[in-house]
């Protein structure tokens, strides 16, 4: 069946460098001067996740100077557009991630470059980050939100499915990363799917869905 023309379609704005506030986390535009020390400790310190850099095209960083240069390059980039993840009570930076592959003329945008300290992984904060970026993208008129990862990266694929992204297929021999082949798994959420997913996120993020020690009562997958 032929695709219907989008008579009223207009390109959408590119995302602005702005903070996004949630219940459990705050996203701020990456600022190496303010965030650098915390990010060095979260991502390279003794309590960091040794598997963090396995499927990323950069890192790990053995020297602070190289890490700071990487942060500075990220902060200056309009695409990828990087955000720092802030724990509101302490004000400490716990990780960073970005929008990327921003195709405003088509209404398509991706979430990626996810680098979290160990405390952020599998946390309510990590889930709310994805909700905040998805909500912001769709509220600004984007039609498609993408998630891509190395097909060997089981953790990232599980996360995409938990967050409500639909698997679209495998791009075989898509890239060479750190001198290794990368087959890329593609996932997406489209705008017509987001309202129901957003409602599920809202139910999951509600304070009454968590016990006093922070344990979830119902899973996100069961509420969306």
Secondary structure as a PSIPRED ss2 file (coil, helix, strand):
# PSIPRED VFORMAT (PSIPRED V4.0)

   1 X C   1.000  0.000  0.000
   2 X C   1.000  0.000  0.000
   3 X C   1.000  0.000  0.000
   4 X C   1.000  0.000  0.000
   5 X C   1.000  0.000  0.000
   6 X C   1.000  0.000  0.000
   7 X C   1.000  0.000  0.000
   8 X C   1.000  0.000  0.000
   9 X C   1.000  0.000  0.000
  10 X C   1.000  0.000  0.000
  11 X C   1.000  0.000  0.000
  12 X C   1.000  0.000  0.000
  13 X C   1.000  0.000  0.000
  14 X C   1.000  0.000  0.000
  15 X C   1.000  0.000  0.000
  16 X C   1.000  0.000  0.000
  17 X C   1.000  0.000  0.000
  18 X C   1.000  0.000  0.000
  19 X C   1.000  0.000  0.000
  20 X E   0.000  0.000  1.000
  21 X E   0.000  0.000  1.000
  22 X C   1.000  0.000  0.000
  23 X C   1.000  0.000  0.000
  24 X C   1.000  0.000  0.000
  25 X C   1.000  0.000  0.000
  26 X E   0.000  0.000  1.000
  27 X E   0.000  0.000  1.000
  28 X E   0.000  0.000  1.000
  29 X E   0.000  0.000  1.000
  30 X C   1.000  0.000  0.000
  31 X C   1.000  0.000  0.000
  32 X H   0.000  1.000  0.000
  33 X H   0.000  1.000  0.000
  34 X H   0.000  1.000  0.000
  35 X H   0.000  1.000  0.000
  36 X H   0.000  1.000  0.000
  37 X H   0.000  1.000  0.000
  38 X H   0.000  1.000  0.000
  39 X H   0.000  1.000  0.000
  40 X H   0.000  1.000  0.000
  41 X H   0.000  1.000  0.000
  42 X H   0.000  1.000  0.000
  43 X H   0.000  1.000  0.000
  44 X H   0.000  1.000  0.000
  45 X C   1.000  0.000  0.000
  46 X C   1.000  0.000  0.000
  47 X C   1.000  0.000  0.000
  48 X C   1.000  0.000  0.000
  49 X C   1.000  0.000  0.000
  50 X C   1.000  0.000  0.000
  51 X C   1.000  0.000  0.000
  52 X C   1.000  0.000  0.000
  53 X C   1.000  0.000  0.000
  54 X C   1.000  0.000  0.000
  55 X C   1.000  0.000  0.000
  56 X C   1.000  0.000  0.000
  57 X C   1.000  0.000  0.000
  58 X C   1.000  0.000  0.000
  59 X C   1.000  0.000  0.000
  60 X C   1.000  0.000  0.000
  61 X C   1.000  0.000  0.000
  62 X C   1.000  0.000  0.000
  63 X C   1.000  0.000  0.000
  64 X H   0.000  1.000  0.000
  65 X H   0.000  1.000  0.000
  66 X H   0.000  1.000  0.000
  67 X H   0.000  1.000  0.000
  68 X H   0.000  1.000  0.000
  69 X H   0.000  1.000  0.000
  70 X H   0.000  1.000  0.000
  71 X H   0.000  1.000  0.000
  72 X H   0.000  1.000  0.000
  73 X H   0.000  1.000  0.000
  74 X H   0.000  1.000  0.000
  75 X H   0.000  1.000  0.000
  76 X H   0.000  1.000  0.000
  77 X C   1.000  0.000  0.000
  78 X C   1.000  0.000  0.000
  79 X C   1.000  0.000  0.000
  80 X C   1.000  0.000  0.000
  81 X E   0.000  0.000  1.000
  82 X E   0.000  0.000  1.000
  83 X E   0.000  0.000  1.000
  84 X E   0.000  0.000  1.000
  85 X E   0.000  0.000  1.000
  86 X E   0.000  0.000  1.000
  87 X E   0.000  0.000  1.000
  88 X C   1.000  0.000  0.000
  89 X C   1.000  0.000  0.000
  90 X C   1.000  0.000  0.000
  91 X C   1.000  0.000  0.000
  92 X E   0.000  0.000  1.000
  93 X E   0.000  0.000  1.000
  94 X E   0.000  0.000  1.000
  95 X E   0.000  0.000  1.000
  96 X E   0.000  0.000  1.000
  97 X E   0.000  0.000  1.000
  98 X E   0.000  0.000  1.000
  99 X E   0.000  0.000  1.000
 100 X E   0.000  0.000  1.000
 101 X E   0.000  0.000  1.000
 102 X E   0.000  0.000  1.000
 103 X E   0.000  0.000  1.000
 104 X C   1.000  0.000  0.000
 105 X C   1.000  0.000  0.000
 106 X C   1.000  0.000  0.000
 107 X C   1.000  0.000  0.000
 108 X E   0.000  0.000  1.000
 109 X E   0.000  0.000  1.000
 110 X E   0.000  0.000  1.000
 111 X E   0.000  0.000  1.000
 112 X E   0.000  0.000  1.000
 113 X E   0.000  0.000  1.000
 114 X E   0.000  0.000  1.000
 115 X E   0.000  0.000  1.000
 116 X E   0.000  0.000  1.000
 117 X C   1.000  0.000  0.000
 118 X H   0.000  1.000  0.000
 119 X H   0.000  1.000  0.000
 120 X H   0.000  1.000  0.000
 121 X C   1.000  0.000  0.000
 122 X C   1.000  0.000  0.000
 123 X C   1.000  0.000  0.000
 124 X H   0.000  1.000  0.000
 125 X H   0.000  1.000  0.000
 126 X H   0.000  1.000  0.000
 127 X H   0.000  1.000  0.000
 128 X H   0.000  1.000  0.000
 129 X H   0.000  1.000  0.000
 130 X H   0.000  1.000  0.000
 131 X H   0.000  1.000  0.000
 132 X H   0.000  1.000  0.000
 133 X H   0.000  1.000  0.000
 134 X H   0.000  1.000  0.000
 135 X H   0.000  1.000  0.000
 136 X H   0.000  1.000  0.000
 137 X H   0.000  1.000  0.000
 138 X H   0.000  1.000  0.000
 139 X H   0.000  1.000  0.000
 140 X C   1.000  0.000  0.000
 141 X C   1.000  0.000  0.000
 142 X C   1.000  0.000  0.000
 143 X C   1.000  0.000  0.000
 144 X E   0.000  0.000  1.000
 145 X E   0.000  0.000  1.000
 146 X E   0.000  0.000  1.000
 147 X E   0.000  0.000  1.000
 148 X E   0.000  0.000  1.000
 149 X E   0.000  0.000  1.000
 150 X E   0.000  0.000  1.000
 151 X C   1.000  0.000  0.000
 152 X C   1.000  0.000  0.000
 153 X C   1.000  0.000  0.000
 154 X H   0.000  1.000  0.000
 155 X H   0.000  1.000  0.000
 156 X H   0.000  1.000  0.000
 157 X H   0.000  1.000  0.000
 158 X H   0.000  1.000  0.000
 159 X H   0.000  1.000  0.000
 160 X H   0.000  1.000  0.000
 161 X H   0.000  1.000  0.000
 162 X H   0.000  1.000  0.000
 163 X C   1.000  0.000  0.000
 164 X C   1.000  0.000  0.000
 165 X C   1.000  0.000  0.000
 166 X E   0.000  0.000  1.000
 167 X E   0.000  0.000  1.000
 168 X E   0.000  0.000  1.000
 169 X E   0.000  0.000  1.000
 170 X E   0.000  0.000  1.000
 171 X E   0.000  0.000  1.000
 172 X E   0.000  0.000  1.000
 173 X E   0.000  0.000  1.000
 174 X E   0.000  0.000  1.000
 175 X E   0.000  0.000  1.000
 176 X E   0.000  0.000  1.000
 177 X E   0.000  0.000  1.000
 178 X C   1.000  0.000  0.000
 179 X C   1.000  0.000  0.000
 180 X E   0.000  0.000  1.000
 181 X E   0.000  0.000  1.000
 182 X E   0.000  0.000  1.000
 183 X E   0.000  0.000  1.000
 184 X E   0.000  0.000  1.000
 185 X E   0.000  0.000  1.000
 186 X E   0.000  0.000  1.000
 187 X E   0.000  0.000  1.000
 188 X E   0.000  0.000  1.000
 189 X E   0.000  0.000  1.000
 190 X E   0.000  0.000  1.000
 191 X H   0.000  1.000  0.000
 192 X H   0.000  1.000  0.000
 193 X H   0.000  1.000  0.000
 194 X H   0.000  1.000  0.000
 195 X H   0.000  1.000  0.000
 196 X H   0.000  1.000  0.000
 197 X H   0.000  1.000  0.000
 198 X H   0.000  1.000  0.000
 199 X H   0.000  1.000  0.000
 200 X H   0.000  1.000  0.000
 201 X H   0.000  1.000  0.000
 202 X H   0.000  1.000  0.000
 203 X H   0.000  1.000  0.000
 204 X H   0.000  1.000  0.000
 205 X H   0.000  1.000  0.000
 206 X C   1.000  0.000  0.000
 207 X H   0.000  1.000  0.000
 208 X H   0.000  1.000  0.000
 209 X H   0.000  1.000  0.000
 210 X E   0.000  0.000  1.000
 211 X C   1.000  0.000  0.000
 212 X C   1.000  0.000  0.000
 213 X C   1.000  0.000  0.000
 214 X C   1.000  0.000  0.000
 215 X C   1.000  0.000  0.000
 216 X E   0.000  0.000  1.000
 217 X C   1.000  0.000  0.000
 218 X C   1.000  0.000  0.000
 219 X C   1.000  0.000  0.000
 220 X H   0.000  1.000  0.000
 221 X H   0.000  1.000  0.000
 222 X H   0.000  1.000  0.000
 223 X H   0.000  1.000  0.000
 224 X C   1.000  0.000  0.000
